[in-house]
Amino acid sequence: MLGVTGGIAAAKASHLARLLAAEADVQVVMTRAARRFVTPLTFSAVTGRRALTDMFEDAGTGPVTHVTVAARAALFVVAPATAAFLARAAQGRADDLLGAMLLVTRAPVVVAPAMNTRMWDHPATQRNLLALRGLGRVHFVGPAEGDLACGYQGKGRLPDVETIVAAVESVVK
């Protein structure tokens, strides 16, 4: 599973999906905000599977897609993971398809945060990271440092997709 959330780094997620799909069957799940940056069609083209976008849409898996699909996942990757996503995940909120699937899955989760450096450094974001680490099955990769899309420089960039793939490989071994 590849969860894509709505930050500018979502544009890099299609490359990540292509690399992951070269090694495994990848099902993409997109938040509503992610669809503002990249379309589901992009992910469908690189994975060969229709990207999931809505908890109440019939995905051909039955009426409870969030349960049937997430329960089968061997690994869950969220990239990019925005500050908003981290807050929802830390609270265990299931108000969208991605959040509901994360509550269902028992698979390891690799999270690649990407956001403005001030958002990353904010005490609330750091508390959310601690809460997610406390679950014991959530692994973080990044964020990286450098120039950010907002014009800032610092920690908050999505790590290179090759770095995320390497983190995924280390978790599955």
C-alpha positions in Angstrom: 0.0 0.0 0.0 1.2 3.5 -0.8 -0.7 6.3 0.9 -0.2 9.7 -0.7 -1.2 12.9 1.2 -1.6 16.4 0.0 1.7 18.3 -0.1 3.7 19.6 -3.0 5.9 16.5 -2.6 3.0 14.4 -3.8 4.4 15.0 -7.3 7.4 12.8 -6.4 5.1 10.0 -5.2 4.4 8.8 -8.7 8.1 8.0 -9.2 8.1 6.2 -5.8 5.1 4.2 -6.9 6.8 3.2 -10.1 9.9 2.0 -8.3 7.8 0.1 -5.7 5.7 -1.5 -8.5 8.8 -2.8 -10.1 9.3 -5.0 -7.1 5.7 -5.7 -5.8 2.0 -5.3 -6.3 1.3 -1.7 -5.2 -2.1 -0.3 -4.3 -2.2 3.5 -4.0 -4.6 5.3 -1.7 -4.8 9.1 -2.1 -6.2 11.7 0.2 -8.5 14.4 -1.1 -5.7 16.9 -0.7 -3.3 14.7 -2.6 -5.6 14.8 -5.6 -5.1 18.6 -5.8 -1.4 18.0 -6.6 -1.5 14.8 -8.7 -4.3 12.7 -10.3 -5.3 9.2 -9.6 -4.8 8.4 -13.2 -1.0 9.0 -12.8 -0.8 6.3 -10.2 -3.0 3.9 -12.1 -0.7 4.3 -15.1 2.5 3.5 -13.1 1.1 0.7 -10.9 -1.5 -0.9 -13.2 -4.1 -0.6 -10.5 -6.8 2.0 -10.0 -5.8 4.4 -7.2 -8.3 4.4 -4.3 -9.6 7.8 -3.3 -12.9 7.4 -1.5 -14.0 5.2 1.4 -17.5 5.0 0.0 -16.6 4.3 -3.6 -17.0 0.7 -4.9 -13.5 -0.4 -5.6 -14.6 -3.9 -6.6 -13.6 -5.3 -3.2 -16.9 -5.2 -1.6 -18.7 -2.6 0.6 -15.8 -2.2 3.1 -12.8 -1.4 0.9 -10.9 0.1 3.8 -11.1 -3.3 5.7 -10.7 -5.8 2.8 -7.8 -4.0 1.1 -5.9 -2.9 4.2 -6.2 -6.3 5.9 -4.3 -7.8 3.0 -1.4 -5.3 3.0 2.0 -6.7 3.7 3.5 -3.2 4.1 2.1 0.3 4.2 4.1 3.3 3.0 2.9 6.9 3.4 4.8 9.4 1.2 4.6 12.3 1.5 3.2 12.4 5.0 2.0 16.0 5.7 1.8 17.5 9.2 -2.0 17.2 8.9 -1.8 13.5 8.1 0.6 13.0 11.1 -1.9 14.7 13.4 -4.8 12.6 12.2 -2.8 9.4 12.3 -1.5 10.1 15.9 -5.1 10.6 17.0 -6.3 7.4 15.2 -8.7 9.4 13.1 -10.6 7.4 10.4 -12.2 10.4 8.7 -10.9 9.4 5.2 -9.9 6.2 3.4 -6.2 6.4 4.3 -6.9 7.0 8.0 -9.4 4.1 8.1 -7.0 1.8 6.4 -4.2 2.6 8.8 -6.4 1.6 11.7 -7.2 -1.7 10.0 -3.8 -2.8 8.8 -1.5 -4.8 11.1 1.4 -4.4 8.6 4.5 -2.3 9.3 4.1 1.3 8.2 6.9 3.4 6.7 6.2 7.1 6.9 8.2 9.7 4.9 7.3 13.2 6.3 7.4 16.3 4.1 6.4 19.8 5.2 7.7 23.3 5.9 10.6 23.3 8.4 8.6 25.3 10.9 5.8 22.8 10.7 8.2 20.0 11.2 9.8 21.7 14.3 6.5 22.6 15.9 6.0 20.9 19.3 2.6 19.5 18.1 4.2 17.8 15.2 6.9 16.4 17.4 4.3 15.1 19.8 2.5 13.4 16.9 5.7 11.7 15.8 6.3 10.4 19.4 2.7 9.0 19.5 3.2 7.2 16.2 6.6 5.8 17.2 5.0 4.5 20.3 2.8 2.2 18.3 5.9 0.1 17.6 5.2 -0.7 14.0 5.7 2.8 12.5 9.1 3.5 10.9 10.1 7.0 9.8 12.4 8.0 6.9 13.3 11.6 6.7 12.5 14.4 6.3 15.6 15.5 4.5 17.2 18.9 4.7 17.5 21.4 1.8 15.5 23.9 -0.2 11.8 23.6 0.3 9.1 24.5 -2.2 7.8 27.3 0.0 11.2 29.1 -0.3 12.5 28.1 3.1 15.6 26.0 3.6 15.9 23.4 6.3 14.5 20.1 7.4 11.2 19.1 5.8 12.0 17.8 2.3 10.7 14.5 1.2 13.7 12.2 1.1 14.8 11.0 -2.3 12.6 8.2 -3.5 15.6 5.8 -3.6 16.1 6.5 0.1 12.5 5.7 0.8 12.7 2.5 -1.2 15.9 1.5 0.8 13.9 2.1 4.0 11.1 0.0 2.8 13.5 -2.8 1.9 15.1 -2.7 5.4 11.7 -3.0 7.0 10.6 -6.0 5.0 13.8 -7.9 5.6 
